[in-house]
Amino acid sequence: FGGNTRKRLEEYMGRNGLLVTFVDTLCPLAAQIIGELPDHVSILAEQGIAVVLVNVNNSEEAVRDYFGDRELSTPILYDVSSGTHSKWDIFGVPKFFLISSDRRLIYGGVTLWQEMAKAAEQGLGLAAGSLELPHAGTEYG
């Protein structure tokens, strides 16, 4: 977002992994996750986990309007493919996918911060309690 640069998703990978967060501009639960995200990005980064937002289901204009003035300290990707829903099994947003740096799926599902954090600690070999995230998130997605 913010240019026409095309990158492979893996180019955003942190040293331990990448949290891909699927959202859109209309869902109030996606808005909740987007609002909580700034409080979590630095905590995840300390553990080597990068974060990207991937917006689906909206026009480019809607995405630019929605995210234009927000400061999220994470890349906002605009999805232009129609196959993303089936490739990632996304039939509702928001949704998390945590991928390890060696491309294993560590967590895929609803946007519950502590569930994702627990899976990250176990799946990435992080110290227990190293990902204390301040928000609950939402079970929808």
C-alpha positions as CSV (number, residue, x, y, z in Angstrom):
1,F,0.0,0.0,0.0
2,G,1.3,3.4,-0.7
3,G,2.8,2.5,-4.0
4,N,2.6,-0.1,-6.8
5,T,5.5,-2.2,-5.5
6,R,5.0,-5.9,-5.7
7,K,6.7,-8.0,-3.1
8,R,6.5,-11.6,-2.2
9,L,5.0,-12.1,1.2
10,E,8.2,-13.8,2.5
11,E,10.1,-10.6,1.9
12,Y,8.3,-9.2,5.0
13,M,9.4,-12.1,7.2
14,G,11.0,-11.4,10.6
15,R,13.8,-13.5,11.9
16,N,11.3,-15.8,13.7
17,G,8.2,-15.4,11.6
18,L,5.5,-13.3,10.1
19,L,2.0,-12.6,11.3
20,V,-0.3,-12.2,8.4
21,T,-3.5,-10.4,9.4
22,F,-6.4,-10.4,7.0
23,V,-8.9,-7.5,7.4
24,D,-11.2,-5.4,5.3
25,T,-12.6,-1.9,5.6
26,L,-16.2,-2.7,6.5
27,C,-16.1,-5.3,9.3
28,P,-16.3,-3.8,12.8
29,L,-14.3,-6.8,14.2
30,A,-11.5,-6.2,11.7
31,A,-11.6,-2.5,12.8
32,Q,-11.1,-3.7,16.4
33,I,-8.0,-5.8,15.4
34,I,-6.6,-2.9,13.4
35,G,-7.1,-0.6,16.4
36,E,-5.3,-3.1,18.7
37,L,-2.5,-3.7,16.3
38,P,-0.2,-0.8,17.2
39,D,0.0,-2.0,20.8
40,H,1.3,-5.4,19.7
41,V,3.6,-4.7,16.8
42,S,6.7,-3.7,18.9
43,I,6.1,-6.7,21.3
44,L,6.0,-9.1,18.4
45,A,9.0,-7.4,16.8
46,E,11.0,-7.9,20.0
47,Q,10.5,-11.6,19.5
48,G,11.4,-11.5,15.8
49,I,7.9,-11.6,14.4
50,A,7.0,-9.1,11.7
51,V,3.4,-8.2,11.0
52,V,1.5,-7.3,7.8
53,L,-2.1,-6.4,7.2
54,V,-3.7,-7.8,4.1
55,N,-6.9,-6.0,3.1
56,V,-9.3,-8.2,1.1
57,N,-12.8,-7.5,-0.4
58,N,-12.5,-3.8,-0.9
59,S,-11.7,-1.5,-3.8
60,E,-8.3,0.2,-3.9
61,E,-10.0,3.6,-3.3
62,A,-11.8,2.3,-0.2
63,V,-8.5,0.9,1.1
64,R,-6.6,4.1,0.5
65,D,-9.4,6.1,2.2
66,Y,-9.6,3.8,5.2
67,F,-5.9,3.5,5.9
68,G,-4.7,6.8,4.6
69,D,-4.2,8.6,7.9
70,R,-3.7,5.6,10.2
71,E,-0.3,5.1,11.7
72,L,0.0,1.3,12.3
73,S,3.8,0.8,12.0
74,T,3.2,-2.2,9.8
75,P,2.9,-2.7,6.1
76,I,-0.7,-2.6,4.7
77,L,-1.0,-4.9,1.7
78,Y,-3.8,-4.5,-0.8
79,D,-4.9,-7.9,-2.3
80,V,-5.9,-7.7,-5.9
81,S,-6.3,-11.4,-6.6
82,S,-9.6,-13.2,-6.5
83,G,-8.1,-16.4,-5.4
84,T,-6.9,-15.3,-2.0
85,H,-10.0,-16.4,-0.1
86,S,-9.7,-20.0,-1.3
87,K,-5.9,-20.2,-1.1
88,W,-5.8,-19.1,2.5
89,D,-9.3,-20.5,3.4
90,I,-10.6,-17.1,4.3
91,F,-14.4,-16.9,4.5
92,G,-14.5,-14.2,7.1
93,V,-12.2,-11.5,8.5
94,P,-10.4,-10.8,10.6
95,K,-8.1,-13.8,10.5
96,F,-4.5,-14.5,11.7
97,F,-1.9,-16.7,10.1
98,L,1.5,-17.0,11.9
99,I,4.2,-18.4,9.6
100,S,7.6,-19.4,10.9
101,S,10.7,-18.2,9.1
102,D,11.1,-21.8,7.8
103,R,7.6,-21.5,6.4
104,R,5.7,-23.7,8.8
105,L,2.1,-22.6,9.8
106,I,2.3,-22.0,13.5
107,Y,-1.2,-20.5,13.9
108,G,-4.1,-20.1,11.5
109,G,-7.5,-19.0,12.7
110,V,-9.5,-16.5,14.7
111,T,-7.9,-13.3,15.9
112,L,-7.4,-14.1,19.5
113,W,-4.1,-12.5,20.5
114,Q,-3.3,-14.8,23.5
115,E,-4.1,-17.9,21.5
116,M,-1.8,-16.8,18.7
117,A,0.8,-15.8,21.3
118,K,0.7,-19.2,23.0
119,A,1.1,-21.0,19.6
120,A,4.0,-18.6,18.8
121,E,5.8,-19.4,22.0
122,Q,5.4,-23.1,21.5
123,G,5.9,-23.3,17.8
124,L,8.8,-20.9,17.6
125,G,10.5,-22.0,20.7
126,L,10.1,-18.7,22.5
127,A,10.2,-18.4,26.3
128,A,6.8,-19.0,28.0
129,G,5.2,-15.6,28.7
130,S,7.5,-13.7,26.3
131,L,4.5,-12.6,24.3
132,E,2.2,-10.9,26.8
133,L,-0.2,-9.0,24.5
134,P,-2.6,-6.4,26.1
135,H,-5.7,-7.1,24.1
136,A,-8.0,-10.1,23.7
137,G,-9.0,-9.8,20.1
138,T,-12.1,-11.5,18.7
139,E,-13.2,-15.0,17.9
140,Y,-14.9,-14.1,14.7
141,G,-13.1,-14.7,11.4
